[in-house]
């Protein structure tokens, strides 16, 4: 162990980072059980028990938030999550290395853009009066209309943007898993007369099944954690009824309205549900013979 002391020393910055910025702030969750006042601090604020949780669960807004968040999360799992797997399988079948690298680069690029740029690009295309979408609508004789302001089209737009931004990055993980598949399995399958589709179904997918399940478990853990920035940029008074989710509600109640204790209670509820779902999904995966993450 002493021979590797320099390697262990390299862990020190990471450990300090997690202690300061990940574990240290966790003490702040105690204000969910207080009527927190910035002037009194955590030690001087009054303890109120489950008051803020009772307010959350009895507030009619809670069911709207739960419905909006769950619907978007289920759409993410059903439509966004499989896209990297599909793209990885398709790229794995490409035999021209140069063409494969070009496609990989093109689908990775959106991941390195912020949500501000992504939403801005969609706004320019679909919302501006002289944008591409509006010009196409006018050229075929249809009336111009706004997509991003329409509450009925918010969820499809959200899913489309998520697919465009994250598919390329997720594909990297599955391509790495596909690189570990033994080529002799494909050779044996070809000798038995298996088609390309049968090779994918009986060899490729079973070989990357563990990777798929681990990433799915992590995705399920984030079922109430859609992320603040993306939806906040899409949120407006016209679509608030379908766009308001827990992440934006925490910002509105905590920062805008100054209800620090209440917003912390909302955040703690989200984290607790995520932890329960991860443990349940992990146990279920082990029950079916998979490794899981714990």
TORDO-601497 format. One line per field, with one value per residue (C-alpha): residue number from 0; residue in three letters; chain; x, y, z. Coordinates in steps of 0.25 Angstrom, whole numbers, plus 2048, in hexadecimal, padded with zeros to 3 digits. Example, Ala and Ser with C-alpha at 12.3 -4.5 7.8 and 13.67 -1.06 7.14 Angstrom:
papa <- 0  1
lovo <- ALA  SER
lumlum <- A  A
u <- 831  837
v <- 7EE  7FC
w <- 81F  81D
END
This chain:
papa <- 0  1  2  3  4  5  6  7  8  9  10  11  12  13  14  15  16  17  18  19  20  21  22  23  24  25  26  27  28  29  30  31  32  33  34  35  36  37  38  39  40  41  42  43  44  45  46  47  48  49  50  51  52  53  54  55  56  57  58  59  60  61  62  63  64  65  66  67  68  69  70  71  72  73  74  75  76  77  78  79  80  81  82  83  84  85  86  87  88  89  90  91  92  93  94  95  96  97  98  99  100  101  102  103  104  105  106  107  108  109  110  111  112  113  114  115  116  117  118  119  120  121  122  123  124  125  126  127  128  129  130  131  132  133  134  135  136  137  138  139  140  141  142  143  144  145  146  147  148  149  150  151  152  153  154  155  156  157  158  159  160  161  162  163  164  165  166  167  168  169  170  171  172  173  174  175  176  177  178  179  180  181  182  183  184  185  186  187  188  189  190  191  192  193  194  195  196  197  198  199  200  201  202  203  204  205  206  207  208  209  210  211  212  213  214  215  216  217  218  219  220  221  222  223  224  225  226  227  228  229  230  231  232  233  234  235  236  237  238  239  240  241  242  243  244  245  246  247  248  249  250  251  252  253  254  255  256  257  258  259  260  261  262  263  264  265  266  267  268  269  270  271  272  273  274  275  276  277  278  279  280  281  282  283  284  285  286  287  288  289  290  291  292  293
lovo <- UNK  UNK  UNK  UNK  UNK  UNK  UNK  UNK  UNK  UNK  UNK  UNK  UNK  UNK  UNK  UNK  UNK  UNK  UNK  UNK  UNK  UNK  UNK  UNK  UNK  UNK  UNK  UNK  UNK  UNK  UNK  UNK  UNK  UNK  UNK  UNK  UNK  UNK  UNK  UNK  UNK  UNK  UNK  UNK  UNK  UNK  UNK  UNK  UNK  UNK  UNK  UNK  UNK  UNK  UNK  UNK  UNK  UNK  UNK  UNK  UNK  UNK  UNK  UNK  UNK  UNK  UNK  UNK  UNK  UNK  UNK  UNK  UNK  UNK  UNK  UNK  UNK  UNK  UNK  UNK  UNK  UNK  UNK  UNK  UNK  UNK  UNK  UNK  UNK  UNK  UNK  UNK  UNK  UNK  UNK  UNK  UNK  UNK  UNK  UNK  UNK  UNK  UNK  UNK  UNK  UNK  UNK  UNK  UNK  UNK  UNK  UNK  UNK  UNK  UNK  UNK  UNK  UNK  UNK  UNK  UNK  UNK  UNK  UNK  UNK  UNK  UNK  UNK  UNK  UNK  UNK  UNK  UNK  UNK  UNK  UNK  UNK  UNK  UNK  UNK  UNK  UNK  UNK  UNK  UNK  UNK  UNK  UNK  UNK  UNK  UNK  UNK  UNK  UNK  UNK  UNK  UNK  UNK  UNK  UNK  UNK  UNK  UNK  UNK  UNK  UNK  UNK  UNK  UNK  UNK  UNK  UNK  UNK  UNK  UNK  UNK  UNK  UNK  UNK  UNK  UNK  UNK  UNK  UNK  UNK  UNK  UNK  UNK  UNK  UNK  UNK  UNK  UNK  UNK  UNK  UNK  UNK  UNK  UNK  UNK  UNK  UNK  UNK  UNK  UNK  UNK  UNK  UNK  UNK  UNK  UNK  UNK  UNK  UNK  UNK  UNK  UNK  UNK  UNK  UNK  UNK  UNK  UNK  UNK  UNK  UNK  UNK  UNK  UNK  UNK  UNK  UNK  UNK  UNK  UNK  UNK  UNK  UNK  UNK  UNK  UNK  UNK  UNK  UNK  UNK  UNK  UNK  UNK  UNK  UNK  UNK  UNK  UNK  UNK  UNK  UNK  UNK  UNK  UNK  UNK  UNK  UNK  UNK  UNK  UNK  UNK  UNK  UNK  UNK  UNK  UNK  UNK  UNK  UNK  UNK  UNK  UNK  UNK  UNK  UNK  UNK  UNK  UNK  UNK  UNK  UNK  UNK  UNK  UNK  UNK  UNK  UNK  UNK  UNK
lumlum <- A  A  A  A  A  A  A  A  A  A  A  A  A  A  A  A  A  A  A  A  A  A  A  A  A  A  A  A  A  A  A  A  A  A  A  A  A  A  A  A  A  A  A  A  A  A  A  A  A  A  A  A  A  A  A  A  A  A  A  A  A  A  A  A  A  A  A  A  A  A  A  A  A  A  A  A  A  A  A  A  A  A  A  A  A  A  A  A  A  A  A  A  A  A  A  A  A  A  A  A  A  A  A  A  A  A  A  A  A  A  A  A  A  A  A  A  A  A  A  A  A  A  A  A  A  A  A  A  A  A  A  A  A  A  A  A  A  A  A  A  A  A  A  A  A  A  A  A  A  A  A  A  A  A  A  A  A  A  A  A  A  A  A  A  A  A  A  A  A  A  A  A  A  A  A  A  A  A  A  A  A  A  A  A  A  A  A  A  A  A  A  A  A  A  A  A  A  A  A  A  A  A  A  A  A  A  A  A  A  A  A  A  A  A  A  A  A  A  A  A  A  A  A  A  A  A  A  A  A  A  A  A  A  A  A  A  A  A  A  A  A  A  A  A  A  A  A  A  A  A  A  A  A  A  A  A  A  A  A  A  A  A  A  A  A  A  A  A  A  A  A  A  A  A  A  A  A  A  A  A  A  A  A  A  A  A  A  A  A  A  A  A  A  A
u <- 800  80B  811  804  803  805  7FA  7F1  7F6  7F0  7E2  7E3  7DE  7D2  7CF  7D0  7C7  7BC  7BD  7BC  7B2  7AA  7A9  7AB  79F  796  795  78D  781  77E  777  76C  768  769  763  771  774  782  783  782  789  788  78B  781  775  769  767  759  75A  752  74B  751  74F  740  73F  745  73C  72F  732  72A  736  73D  735  737  746  746  73E  747  754  750  74A  757  760  758  759  768  769  760  766  773  77A  779  77F  78D  78C  786  790  79B  796  795  7A3  7A8  7A3  7AB  7B7  7BD  7C6  7C6  7B7  7B5  7BE  7B7  7A9  7AF  7B4  7A7  79E  7A8  7A8  79B  79F  7AA  79F  798  789  789  78F  786  779  77E  780  772  76C  773  76E  760  75C  761  758  763  768  769  75D  754  759  756  748  745  74B  741  736  734  732  73E  73D  747  74B  753  747  73D  73B  737  744  74D  750  753  75C  763  765  76B  775  779  77B  783  78C  78F  78E  79C  7A3  79B  79F  7AE  7AB  7A4  7AE  7B9  7B0  7AF  7BE  7BF  7B6  7BE  7BF  7C0  7B1  7AD  7B6  7AF  7A2  7A5  7AA  79C  795  790  78C  791  784  785  794  78F  784  78B  799  79A  78F  791  7A0  79D  790  798  79C  78E  788  792  78F  780  781  788  77E  772  779  778  769  766  773  771  77A  777  77E  777  769  76B  76F  762  759  750  742  73B  740  742  737  73F  74D  74E  756  75D  76A  764  75B  767  76D  760  75C  76A  771  766  75C  767  761  76E  769  75D  766  770  764  760  76F  770  763  769  776  76F  766  772  77A  76E  76C  77B  77B  76F  774  781  77A  771  77D  785  778  779  788  78E  799  793  79A  79B
v <- 800  80A  807  80D  819  823  81D  81E  82D  82F  82C  837  843  83A  836  845  849  83F  843  852  852  845  840  84E  854  848  84E  859  84F  851  85E  856  853  862  86F  874  882  887  891  886  87B  86C  86C  877  874  86E  85F  85B  84C  848  855  858  849  84A  857  851  844  84C  857  855  859  84C  843  84C  84C  83C  83A  843  83E  82F  831  837  82D  821  828  829  81A  815  81E  825  819  80F  819  817  808  809  812  80A  7FD  805  80B  7FD  7F8  803  7FD  80A  810  81E  81F  819  823  82F  82A  828  836  83C  835  839  848  84C  846  850  85C  861  861  870  86D  861  868  875  86D  867  874  87A  86F  86D  87A  886  88C  88A  87D  870  86A  876  878  869  86B  877  871  865  86E  86B  876  879  875  874  866  86A  872  867  85F  852  852  855  846  842  84E  84B  83C  840  84A  83F  835  83F  843  836  82B  82D  82D  820  819  81A  811  806  807  804  7F8  7F3  7F3  7E9  7DF  7D2  7D2  7C3  7C3  7CA  7C1  7B5  7BB  7BE  7AF  7AB  7B4  7BF  7CC  7DA  7DC  7CE  7D1  7DF  7D8  7CB  7D1  7E0  7E3  7D8  7DC  7EB  7E7  7EA  7F8  7FB  7F7  7FF  80C  809  808  815  81B  816  81D  82A  828  835  83C  841  84C  85B  862  85B  85D  86B  870  86A  86E  87A  87F  878  86A  86B  861  856  85B  85D  852  850  856  863  863  862  86E  876  873  874  87F  888  887  885  878  871  867  863  862  859  850  84F  84C  841  83B  839  833  829  824  823  81B  812  810  80D  802  7FC  7FB  7F6  7EB  7E7  7E6  7DD  7D5  7D2  7CE  7DC  7E2  7F0  7FC  7F8
w <- 800  803  7F5  7EF  7F9  7EE  7E6  7F3  7F4  7E7  7ED  7F7  7ED  7EA  7F8  7FD  7F1  7F5  804  801  7F6  7F7  806  80D  807  80B  819  812  811  820  81C  816  824  829  826  821  822  81C  828  832  82A  82C  83A  83E  835  83B  839  833  830  824  822  814  80F  813  80C  7FF  7FF  802  7F8  7EB  7E3  7E8  7DF  7D3  7D6  7D8  7CB  7C2  7C8  7C7  7B8  7B3  7BB  7B5  7A7  7A9  7AD  7A2  797  79B  7A2  796  78C  790  78F  781  77C  782  77B  76E  76F  773  765  75D  757  751  75C  757  755  763  769  762  767  775  775  770  77A  786  783  789  797  798  796  7A2  7A3  7A0  792  790  793  78C  77F  780  783  776  76E  773  779  771  767  75C  762  759  75F  75D  74F  74B  751  749  73C  73D  740  74E  759  762  771  77C  781  78E  794  791  79E  796  78F  79A  79E  790  78E  79C  798  78A  790  79A  78F  787  792  79A  78F  78A  798  79D  790  795  7A1  798  78D  798  79D  78F  78D  798  790  78C  77D  77D  781  774  76C  772  770  761  75F  764  75A  764  75D  762  769  770  774  77A  782  787  789  789  792  79C  79D  7A0  7A9  7B6  7B1  7AD  7BB  7C3  7BB  7BC  7CB  7CB  7C2  7CB  7D7  7D0  7CD  7D5  7D2  7C4  7C5  7C7  7BC  7B0  7B5  7BA  7AD  7A7  7B2  7AF  7B4  7A9  7AB  7BB  7BD  7B6  7B7  7C6  7CC  7DA  7D6  7D1  7DD  7E6  7E0  7E0  7EE  7F4  7EC  7E7  7F2  7FD  803  806  810  807  7FA  802  806  7F7  7F3  7FF  7FA  7EC  7F1  7FA  7EF  7E6  7F1  7F2  7E3  7E1  7ED  7E8  7D9  7DE  7E6  7DA  7D1  7DB  7DC  7CD  7CE  7CA  7D2  7D5  7DB  7E9
END
